[in-house]
Amino acid sequence: MKKFFLHFTLIISLFTLSAKAQDKITVTDLKCEMLTNPEGIDVLQPRLSWKIKAEVNDVKQIAYQIIASSSLEKLNTGNGDLWNSGKVQSDASVNVVYNGKKLENRQDVFWKVTIFTNKREIQSKENAHFSIGILTYADWKSTRWIGYEKVSPGDSISQYSRLSARYLRKEINLKKKVKNAKVYIMGMGLYELYINGNKIGDQVLAPVPTDYTKNVKYNVFDVTSQLQEGKNMLGTILGNGRFFTMRQDYKPYKIKTFGYPKMALQLFVEYTDGSKDVIRTDDTWKITTDGPILSNNEYDGEEYDARKEMKYWNTTNFDDKKWFSAEYVQEPGGFYEGQMSANMKVKRKVKPISIKQTPKGTYILDMGQNMVGWLQLKVKGNKGEKITMKFAESLQPDGSLYIANLRDAKTTDIYTLKGEGEEIWEPRFIFHGFRFVEISGFTTKPTIENFVGKVVYDDIQTTGTFDSSNPIMNQIFKNAWWGISGNYKGMPIDCPQRNERQPWLGDRTTGAYGESFLFDNQTLYAKWLDDIKYSQTIDGGLPDVAPAFWRYYGDNVTWPGTYITVADMLYNQFGDAKVVVKQYPNMKKWMDYMEENYLSNDLMYKDKYGDWCVPPESLELIRSKDPARLTDGELISSAFYYQLLTIMKKFAVVANQQNDIKHYDELALRIKKAFNAKYLNADKNSYANNTVTANLLPLTFGMVPDGLETKIFENLVHQVEVVKNGHISTGVIGTQFLMRTLTNFGRGDLAFKLASNKTYPSWGYMVENGATTIWELWNGNTADPVMNSQNHVMLLGDLLIWYYENMAGIKSNPETPGFKQIIMKPDFNAGLTYVNASYESIYGTIKSDWKKGKKALNWNVSIPANTSAIVYLPTENAANVTINNQKLNKTSNAFKTEKGNLVLTLSSGSYILNVK
């Protein structure tokens, strides 16, 4: 008790700043709704954020002043005609809600911030901007959806659907000089927009996919510089995407289809004299399907005939007499929304490492990396010659492509030459998951210089780095990066190569949390939560896939429960309370639905997938059939539902729904009691059939009766360390909690063994067998190809969380979400001798770089301005510690001891910590 009351923290400030040092504080990275200068947001009171960068220690914001103006000119003169917050006493630099004049449709807002710190006043050097979108359905009323809802020669409405791209054009005459102009476009399923021959934006595969019967995303572009007085040409190409789905007239009970590609567009023009004009889609637009893109199918590939190219089709210098008038078509049905997440872009280029000829005369191109995107081709040849490129993840023993795991996906691009010198081509409306490509059709021997790999994923920042003393762990981290990035496609999909590519909820239950250390995935997952919300049935049910492109409504706990765990991730990692408030009613509706329909005798009896993909007893199997390896589904669903009740209790506070807490508490207590009555074998210190997952879930979720935790954990350790010989035996469910629970209960060394293993089953086994991403199965090199993707991320479990929180010591304090305060508590004794990691949080860069020698620990840490960190040093003797080469003593520093650690609270800045 005495120790409790003696607990206190004082911020350690080690330096007195000189005037010169004070100049090293800047305000940067201004964002609106966590987007940089977004166009067309559909939020009238958006949240504004900024970062404070400082090269000096102990910098805290104490106040801010935001000025928002209707024009850049007004902002530059300090005229905040939309909002002048005045000096607000607050340390908030993230998610500050706009509280100025009511914003209108298509309103432009220019803003900047001045912050007041404990050092001095600093104004942002950069000015930021955002614009409001078209907020009501009625404001689209005069804009017509247009398209062409017929098949053309070569098209096929079948299992292997083929549909040629739609090309549209409209000549407009602007009779005055343009002051500013913005275009709002909904191009289903995918579009490219051109003005006067120039592509607008560098996005690809836009817009992000949704269930188009529920909601449709529009994109907005400032096109002022693209327009000129006089004649201008608007042009679009419409691809199929997820709208005209990859499989037509095939399994309609499962696969949702939406119709033929279509478009709605509005161009708002303001002239220098103050007058305005609006150009909309209508039946005066011209359209053709007789262009060079003969087919574009995400599963099967893109076919392009360069002989059919229409030179200058998207300029005024083109004869479109052979084109026909666009047709008015039905709208998709969903509500129109501004897109609040990033589009995809070409993010990297990959050079092939080799090309080899096969006995049959084709060539196998090796990219050296399992990647997601497409291949750019450079070729010379005769008119009409065809280059065929077939994509796969791996090779068979004879060197040919291994395609059995692609199921019925054809994954083939075909390019027909026009015969005009060097031709460079890449597809527009598809992507592949591949490392190897079989090339045919070259009349001369190709080289690797003929090809460039284009890596495509959402335009989000890589926020995390990790390096350690263990090469296997380092390669696993790289593999994870490639797997995660490749499966970000406007939504998180399961795999990028076979005839699936679906946004399965269960793959991201905990995975999204680990991914958040590597990528700035906040807006991606906020959008995905909307997808899940829109997919909810009227009675409250949630699907296993969302958007529900596949109608999988299985009414289980673990997959739909991702709706709640991802919201929890967004709250903890990004401090996003708004998403919790927004989604809370639908989350509660689902929880009530499951309770009403599937709770019996205080246990949740409905389960569908079990502990999916545990290592099977035979290397050829996909799923184990051994009852001793399989965890009871009712145990899993009941434990998981109990954990979701815990999260919902927290959400009830955030969403100001405290009246719900009593029910959550009472139900959780009943479930816990019934769970232990049925599954706990107290005499054996185990649960159910004693699988690792059966013991792990109640231990992790706090369901074990008081006094038995240690015994249950010791039994769990025995199962991992002895029975399973120090190897993984969990599937998708258990692996989500395994690494952290082992470490939190004192066996970080065993977690390290699992992370660094090279033998089956383990992540390192994948690496040792040539994997450059993460496999779908622990035995992905030997299992039946029916379900055997070589680029899945679901088996990562909590591994990446463990990397950062337990090895690097970078963790957000749950009491201050979003890394406002950081807990830095690495397990220095797990088995690594050094870790060098960084994470770009919403406040700034956090760094942890430690090296453990025989006599000392050297640890360099960086803490962002306007935050603090609780730092755990592995000693109780203050005499063993120096900070920035100064001895730690009670006169100038405050600290406490806790379970063998010396605990400091550090203010922002950079520190060199040494422990003897």
Disulfide bonds with the S-S distance in Angstrom:
none
